[in-house]
């Protein structure tokens, strides 16, 4: 069934059906009930692809990690997912397996999927893809590994030098 079918069966406009589905606008209780009944009768499910194109937001964040079996990345993914769920976002997870060509293919794939954002643990020093994502208005946050870039980038990383210093200081003071 299509939106048009639901509207026709309910005796309302397509925009009224849309407002019922999106729970927006003013709709009388009787109209809402008729539309919801038609939705159930036809087992209607909104076309998420069309909806994403209309609102230009897939509510999907692409995540590319270098090794999905690494417990560090497992914990990062779990943390991301728990926060994204609160905002009705999904994760599209890719494992580059520390391979630059695989990473590049995933970067192209995710761009084509019109993701809403990208979290990337890169293995590549080739940063041409950043321009692709900037041109598409897709934000990128780097984790763990950073590309060699001039200028500011959004990232979440650990300062390994400082961490090593603190570990040594701790061991010396024991």
Buried (B, 14 or more C-beta within 10 A) or exposed (E): EEBEBBBBBBEBEBEBBBBBBEEEEEBEEEBBEBBBEBBEEEEBEEEEEEBBEEEEEBBBBBBBBBBBEBEBBEEBBEEBBEEBEEEEBBBBBBBBEEBEEBBBEBBEBBBEEBBBBBBBBBBBEBBEBBEEBEEEEBEBBBBBBBBEEEEEEEBEEEEEEEEEEEEEEEEEEE
